[in-house]
Amino acid sequence: MFEPDAELSAALANARDLAHWVNRMTVPFTDQWDGDQDESLEQFVEAMGELKAHFAADGGGVVQGRRTPVSEVEAYHRELDRAFSIATSGRSMSLGESTDLGVLVSERSREILLDQVLLPYNRLLGQKKKNDSTRGFGTSAAAEFYQWLIGETPVAQELIRATTWIFAQLLEIVEQTRSYNLEQWGDSRFVWLPFQLALKAEQHDEQTELNVLIERATREQFTRGDNHWYVENEQFQAELTRMLLAAEDYHVLWIHDFRGYNAEGAPDEMAFTQVMDGYLRALINRVHLYDSVGTIPQSFIFIDQMYFQANGGKLWIDLLQDPLHHRIDLPAGYEAWEDSIAGIQEELREAVANSQLMQAQALLFEDGWVENVVKVHVNVTNPPDPSFWTAELFPFFMGLPDVIMRDHRKIAFMT
C-alpha cells in the first residue's frame, strides 16, 4: 500500500477541502424541506451563513486573494497540479509550484475524469439509482489513466504508483462529493456533480468552448443554420403564435399541458386564443397558398398524458385534430366563443373548397386525405414511467412510477 509523504498528503487535503466548497458554490443546495416552514427557513439561513463565513475567511495561502467561486476553483486545480507534480517528479513542491510534466498529467487526469465519470454520471440526472455510486465509472477511468500514463508519458517506473494513487484520490474526492450531495437532497434522482471538478474556468468561459462541452455531454454535434431563442413564460404564447404563422415545412410543440379547463373549471382562455389565432389561422393562411406552393406545413403537438387527462386537454385537441368537421361544445356562457370557433372553421372549409389543387388531388387519393392534411397531429405521450419513481411512501416500499415529477419544459421549433 502506498504511503504518501506529508507534503503530498497536504496537497490532497487542500484539494479535497476546496472540492467541497467548489461543490457547495456551484451546486448550491437551497431547497431545504421540512414540514415546519420556520424550520425550513432556519436551515436555509444556516446554510447561507456557512457560505458567507467561508467567503470571509482567509485563504491561508492556498486561495490567492479574496475567496470567490472562481478563486476556489483555481486553487483546487493548482493543488491538483502540485500533487501530480510531486508524484511525477519525486521531489517537494511549495504552494503554487508545479512542473510541466505534472501539469500535463494533471490535465489528462481531469479529461478522463470528465469523460469517464462526471459526464456519464450526470447523464443519469432524474433517474432513481438503486446503488448510487461513481465507483463503477471510476474503475474504467482508472484503467484508462494507467494505460495512458505508462504508454504515453516519461514518468519513471518507480513514480507510477504515487501518480496513480493521486488519481485514485481524485476519484475518491468525486465519490465523496456525490455522497454529500445525496445526503443533502435525500434522493439520487437530484444528485449532480460539478464539472468544475474537472474543468478550469478558462475552459468554459467562451461560447465555442461551451458548445464543445455540450456536444461532449449530449454526444451530438450542433448543426449550423438554426436560430434558438430561450424565452420567459410570459413571451412563450406570443412567440408560439408567431412561429405557427411563419412555418413553411413543419412546426413541433413539445409541452406538458395544453389546458382544456383552467383552475376554476372554465374553458381555458389562453388555449382558446392559441387555437384561434395560432393553429387555425395558420391552417387557413397556408390553404390559401396551397395552389401556388403545393404544401401545407405539418403541425405536431407532443403532450404529457397526465396533464392531458387532468386538465381536460381533449376539449381543444379534438378540434385541432379535426378542424374541418368537429363541433365543439362549450359550457353555458361561452356561446360567443362557440360562434367564433364556428366562424373560423367555416372560413377554413371555404379555403379548402376554393383550392383547385387540393380538390383535384383529393380525387386521386382515398377518402379522408384532405382531413389528414388540414389538421394538427397530436401525440399524447409520457405515460407513468417505471424508470422514474416517487419518493418511498413507506419503509421498504419502492414508491410508484413517477407521475408527479414531470418534464415542464416548453419547446417549439419549426422550419
C-alpha atoms as one frame of an Amber mdcrd trajectory, in Angstrom:
protein
   0.000   0.000   0.000   1.342   3.424  -0.971   2.127   5.792   1.921   2.296
   9.455   0.788   4.671  11.898   2.461   3.382  14.859   4.454   3.602  17.336
   1.573   1.678  15.126  -0.852  -0.942  14.447   1.805  -1.289  18.174   2.448
  -1.814  18.928  -1.244  -4.561  16.275  -1.466  -6.159  17.509   1.759  -6.284
  21.023   0.321  -7.771  19.738  -2.947 -10.382  17.737  -1.024 -11.418  20.731
   1.079 -11.510  23.022  -1.936 -13.592  20.496  -3.886 -16.165  20.539  -1.095
 -16.560  24.304  -1.318 -16.458  24.324  -5.122 -19.366  21.894  -4.988 -21.291
  23.996  -2.472 -20.813  27.156  -4.512 -21.557  25.719  -7.949 -24.322  23.262
  -6.996 -25.960  25.220  -4.155 -28.487  23.236  -2.156 -31.168  25.772  -1.279
 -34.251  23.564  -1.268 -34.332  22.774   2.445 -37.593  20.969   3.076 -39.279
  20.493   6.409 -42.867  20.124   7.483 -42.387  23.291   9.513 -41.852  26.382
   7.344 -39.917  28.212  10.054 -37.504  25.302  10.421 -37.035  25.180   6.645
 -36.161  28.878   6.623 -33.804  28.357   9.563 -31.978  25.581   7.700 -31.659
  27.784   4.614 -30.304  30.721   6.631 -27.831  28.406   8.359 -26.541  27.070
   5.034 -26.170  30.571   3.590 -24.405  31.648   6.773 -21.833  28.894   6.304
 -21.141  30.096   2.765 -20.890  33.701   3.921 -18.438  32.753   6.673 -16.366
  30.742   4.214 -16.123  33.667   1.783 -14.993  35.918   4.623 -12.309  33.503
   5.866  -8.646  33.837   4.992  -7.428  31.584   2.192  -4.335  30.574   4.139
  -2.121  30.973   1.089  -3.942  28.212  -0.777  -6.524  30.585  -2.225  -4.942
  33.631  -3.791  -6.673  36.891  -2.920 -10.291  37.097  -1.829 -12.335  33.918
  -1.719 -14.751  33.746  -4.665 -16.233  30.810  -6.586 -13.645  31.367  -9.329
 -10.682  31.683  -6.950 -11.731  28.455  -5.165 -11.841  26.581  -8.474  -8.443
  27.974  -9.458  -6.942  26.955  -6.109  -8.403  23.458  -6.405  -6.762  22.929
  -9.799  -3.441  24.398  -8.604  -3.328  21.900  -5.756  -4.062  19.031  -8.135
  -1.275  20.280 -10.414   1.057  20.442  -7.398   0.093  16.954  -6.215   0.727
  15.395  -9.629   3.980  17.367  -9.930   5.199  15.990  -6.602   4.188  12.471
  -7.595   5.752  12.529 -11.079   8.989  14.234 -10.008   9.575  12.666  -6.596
  10.544  15.998  -5.063   8.981  18.614  -2.815   6.833  21.466  -4.143   5.636
  24.551  -2.321   2.167  26.085  -2.711   1.615  27.184  -6.306   4.656  25.310
  -7.628   4.379  22.677 -10.357   6.288  21.023 -13.190   5.443  20.806 -16.881
   5.077  17.038 -16.638   2.951  17.305 -13.503   0.607  19.779 -15.178   0.381
  17.555 -18.267  -0.578  14.525 -16.169  -2.989  16.622 -14.102  -4.741  17.934
 -17.215  -5.065  14.448 -18.694  -6.429  13.087 -15.414  -9.179  15.704 -15.450
 -10.048  14.988 -19.093 -10.509  11.324 -18.220 -12.469  12.281 -15.103 -14.822
  14.426 -17.196 -15.395  11.863 -19.960 -15.467   8.689 -17.880 -17.087   9.814
 -14.611 -18.711  13.246 -14.495 -20.475  13.216 -17.850 -21.765   9.612 -17.616
 -22.998  10.137 -14.059 -24.698  13.463 -14.760 -26.482  11.960 -17.767 -28.434
   9.936 -15.198 -29.918  13.057 -13.599 -33.582  12.410 -12.850 -33.230   8.638
 -12.685 -33.588   6.772  -9.421 -30.382   4.806  -8.844 -30.705   1.672  -6.740
 -26.993   1.596  -5.887 -25.929   5.193  -6.324 -22.149   5.472  -6.772 -19.438
   6.740  -9.094 -17.108   3.841  -8.350 -18.092   1.815 -11.406 -17.294   4.764
 -13.664 -14.127   5.318 -11.632 -12.857   1.811 -12.373 -12.968   2.449 -16.118
 -11.385   5.869 -15.626  -8.535   4.436 -13.554  -7.779   1.814 -16.199  -7.656
   4.450 -18.946  -5.442   6.728 -16.862  -2.983   3.936 -16.047  -2.758   2.832
 -19.680  -2.097   6.401 -20.796   0.422   7.003 -18.009   2.654   4.021 -18.778
   2.244   4.173 -22.539   2.468   7.869 -23.378   4.401   9.666 -20.636   8.041
   9.647 -19.465   7.065   9.150 -15.796   9.683   6.937 -14.163   8.578   3.430
 -13.225   9.262   3.996  -9.537   6.909   7.023  -9.573   3.973   5.318 -11.318
   2.489   4.101  -8.051   2.451   7.536  -6.457   0.928   9.068  -9.577  -1.868
   6.506  -9.859  -2.521   6.959  -6.130  -3.176  10.662  -6.775  -5.704   9.770
  -9.467  -7.372   7.291  -7.125  -7.681  10.071  -4.534  -9.215  12.350  -7.171
 -11.822   9.689  -7.883 -12.472   9.433  -4.148 -12.994  13.202  -3.958 -15.676
  12.880  -6.626 -17.342   9.993  -4.791 -17.330  11.962  -1.540 -18.938  14.871
  -3.393 -21.651  12.573  -4.721 -22.278  11.177  -1.248 -22.535  14.673   0.250
 -24.995  15.810  -2.426 -27.118  12.695  -1.964 -27.279  13.426   1.753 -28.454
  16.969   1.044 -31.128  16.044  -1.491 -32.167  12.761   0.042 -32.903  11.337
  -3.410 -30.439  10.028  -6.002 -32.533  11.489  -8.837 -31.446  15.021  -7.930
 -27.707  14.480  -7.454 -25.470  16.500  -9.782 -21.660  16.583  -9.838 -19.982
  19.922 -10.683 -17.980  19.885 -13.888 -15.582  22.326 -12.209 -14.001  19.281
 -10.556 -12.517  18.586 -13.983 -12.633  21.958 -15.757 -10.747  25.172 -15.171
 -12.634  28.452 -15.564 -10.837  29.324 -18.792 -12.053  26.082 -20.361 -15.687
  27.191 -20.409 -15.689  30.993 -20.476 -16.372  31.335 -24.221 -19.375  30.236
 -26.270 -17.324  27.999 -28.567 -15.953  26.153 -25.529 -19.436  25.759 -24.084
 -20.648  24.398 -27.422 -17.920  21.747 -27.418 -18.766  20.755 -23.843 -22.453
  20.446 -24.655 -21.608  18.263 -27.659 -19.487  16.029 -25.418 -22.260  15.864
 -22.836 -25.029  15.038 -25.310 -22.840  13.083 -27.749 -24.474  15.088 -30.531
 -22.994  17.810 -32.721 -24.543  21.217 -33.239 -25.825  21.871 -36.742 -25.397
  25.207 -38.452 -28.188  27.376 -39.769 -30.610  27.159 -36.829 -31.711  30.039
 -34.642 -32.536  29.430 -30.988 -34.418  31.571 -28.503 -34.829  30.983 -24.785
 -37.947  32.895 -23.796 -39.699  33.512 -20.497 -43.145  32.053 -19.870 -44.796
  35.426 -20.498 -43.309  35.511 -24.009 -43.936  31.908 -24.950 -47.539  32.191
 -26.162 -46.843  35.143 -28.429 -43.695  33.507 -29.771 -45.563  30.258 -30.412
 -48.229  32.080 -32.453 -45.537  33.861 -34.468 -43.825  30.556 -35.236 -47.074
  28.862 -36.285 -47.843  31.637 -38.742 -44.269  31.627 -40.104 -43.787  27.840
 -40.507 -43.311  26.656 -44.090 -42.424  22.971 -43.673 -43.338  21.812 -40.175
 -43.914  23.018 -36.625 -43.407  20.979 -33.435 -44.659  21.862 -29.961 -43.412
  19.778 -27.025 -45.342  20.870 -23.959 -46.557  19.349 -20.718 -50.018  20.965
 -20.680 -52.463  22.290 -23.287 -55.291  23.075 -20.904 -58.899  22.443 -21.746
 -60.131  23.946 -18.491 -58.490  26.359 -16.082 -58.194  26.049 -12.303 -61.754
  27.357 -11.859 -63.135  24.692 -14.199 -63.916  27.123 -17.030 -62.674  26.704
 -20.629 -59.102  27.972 -20.739 -58.856  31.354 -22.454 -55.157  31.082 -23.304
 -55.718  27.783 -25.102 -58.757  29.236 -26.892 -56.654  32.162 -28.153 -53.841
  29.845 -29.247 -56.261  27.629 -31.173 -57.986  30.546 -32.878 -55.135  32.948
 -33.607 -52.385  30.371 -33.911 -53.253  26.925 -35.191 -56.477  27.548 -37.119
 -55.352  30.879 -38.554 -52.067  29.291 -39.705 -54.007  26.497 -41.448 -56.238
  28.989 -43.253 -53.261  31.071 -44.408 -51.448  28.037 -45.782 -54.528  26.611
 -47.517 -54.868  29.957 -49.317 -51.268  29.489 -50.542 -51.655  25.814 -51.423
 -52.310  26.313 -55.138 -49.036  28.230 -55.525 -46.721  26.300 -53.170 -48.313
  22.848 -53.125 -47.613  22.103 -49.447 -49.226  22.505 -46.036 -46.818  22.800
 -43.076 -47.434  19.863 -40.763 -48.032  20.806 -37.119 -47.278  18.361 -34.316
 -48.051  18.556 -30.608 -46.432  16.222 -28.082 -48.289  16.495 -24.796 -47.965
  14.826 -21.404 -50.623  12.196 -20.672 -51.042  13.180 -17.041 -51.918  16.813
 -17.682 -53.872  15.995 -20.838 -56.252  13.961 -18.709 -56.170  16.072 -15.549
 -56.915  19.394 -17.269 -59.310  18.256 -19.984 -56.995  18.888 -22.907 -59.301
  16.810 -25.094 -61.593  19.878 -25.370 -59.207  21.669 -27.751 -57.178  18.717
 -29.013 -60.235  17.116 -30.645 -60.851  20.368 -32.504 -57.240  20.645 -33.682
 -57.230  17.066 -34.939 -60.427  17.557 -36.959 -60.808  21.299 -37.586 -62.952
  20.813 -40.701 -65.763  18.851 -39.053 -65.522  18.782 -35.252 -68.247  20.701
 -33.438 -67.056  21.992 -30.104 -69.462  22.032 -27.164 -68.659  24.646 -24.501
 -70.478  25.292 -21.231 -73.266  27.868 -20.959 -71.965  31.397 -21.085 -69.405
  30.656 -23.784 -71.719  30.966 -26.769 -69.583  33.802 -28.171 -66.541  31.505
 -28.161 -68.533  28.802 -29.929 -69.629  31.294 -32.578 -66.047  32.467 -33.104
 -64.801  28.902 -33.500 -67.637  28.015 -35.873 -66.843  31.108 -37.927 -63.155
  30.335 -38.316 -63.960  26.680 -39.123 -66.271  27.874 -41.883 -63.500  30.132
 -43.173 -61.168  27.126 -43.221 -63.710  24.939 -45.049 -64.238  27.690 -47.617
 -60.494  27.988 -48.209 -60.265  24.214 -48.770 -63.231  24.239 -51.159 -61.692
  27.099 -53.172 -58.290  25.399 -53.560 -58.332  23.924 -57.058 -55.115  21.940
 -56.499 -56.326  20.445 -53.225 -59.671  19.480 -54.683 -58.011  17.925 -57.713
 -55.590  15.924 -55.544 -58.423  14.794 -53.282 -59.892  12.927 -56.271 -56.666
  10.920 -56.609 -56.400   9.789 -53.009 -58.638   7.832 -50.672 -61.400   9.467
 -48.661 -60.109  11.456 -45.715 -56.935  12.678 -47.433 -57.864  16.353 -47.065
 -58.772  15.863 -43.391 -55.399  14.211 -42.768 -53.534  17.138 -44.321 -55.528
  20.046 -42.913 -55.143  19.255 -39.214 -52.785  19.264 -36.259 -51.165  15.929
 -35.421 -51.323  15.319 -31.674 -49.332  12.704 -29.754 -50.309  12.093 -26.134
 -47.168  10.657 -24.604 -45.208  10.274 -21.351 -47.345   7.717 -19.516 -46.116
   6.842 -15.995 -42.525   5.673 -16.436 -41.269   2.807 -14.230 -37.708   4.099
 -14.724 -38.560   7.105 -12.560 -40.016   6.732  -9.088 -41.698   8.876  -6.487
 -40.224   9.079  -3.017 -40.713   5.994  -0.849 -44.125   6.229   0.774 -43.480
   3.618   3.450 -40.338   1.860   4.716 -39.196  -0.936   2.391 -41.692   0.191
  -0.264 -40.142   1.355  -3.532 -42.742   4.023  -4.302 -44.757   4.403  -7.500
 -43.903   5.072 -11.157 -43.320   8.789 -11.310 -46.375  10.771 -12.429 -45.708
  13.925 -10.398 -42.174  14.986 -11.341 -42.937  15.670 -15.000 -40.979  17.450
 -17.690 -42.201  21.065 -17.609 -40.101  22.366 -20.487 -41.927  24.130 -23.296
 -40.098  23.538 -26.568 -41.188  24.656 -30.013 -39.283  24.502 -33.275 -40.113
  24.949 -36.917 -38.789  25.398 -40.383
